[in-house]
Amino acid sequence: MPVRSICAYCGSQPGRDPAYVAAGRSLGKSIATHGLRLVYGGGTKGIMGAVASGVLSHGGQVTGIIPEFLVDMEATRHSLGQLNELIITADMHERKHKMFERADAFVTLPGGIGTLEEIVEIMTWAQLGRHGKPMVFANIGGFWNPMLELIDHMKAQGFIHNANLVKPLVIDNVDDIVPAILDAWAEQDIDEGRQEVIDKL
């Protein structure tokens, strides 16, 4: 099954380094030019807005998923009308579940506690064998280095079981992200195909 959509987790604020918003726009452009759909948290401000704008300005498709209570905090109702698909959920749990269901891969750009919580949950589900979808840390300017060091520390101390299932890609150059996801997905299809052959023997 081919990759159809990529979920982006990122801040609803722009951050202090202009490189973060620029990376968001570049990721959006790359998603669109590869013919994929963006699934994201629906915000139209900060890095979230930059990713969506990057997709839309290059003819791509965007699905925004946002809880009702965040509509006026992370977006404007007018700008939400520019999205190809808008899903307003009752709460954060429903939002995250729908984002997971609709995405074939996950990219985490710089962001705050909410962004961190989202990718940690996705890695937890991978560790528990609930999915094998590609996960990417867009390590813009080394933003995620402290997080990656913490994950390595957890592994070294024996707290990450099934570490083979928790293998997020770490990519510094935003233009390399979508090609890496496509490659990872293709390798997974090959591995599954081999396993099917083995199972039949």
Secondary structure, DSSP 4 states (H G I P E B T S, - for coil): ----EEEEE--SS--SSHHHHHHHHHHHHHHHHTT-EEEE----SHHHHHHHHHHHTTT-EEEEEEEGGGHHHH--HHHHTTSSEEEEESSHHHHHHHHHHH-S-EEE-S--HHHHHHHHHHHHHHHTTS----EEEE-GGGTTHHHHHHHHHHHHTT--TTGGG---EEESSGGGHHHHHHHHHHHHHHHHHHHHHHHH-
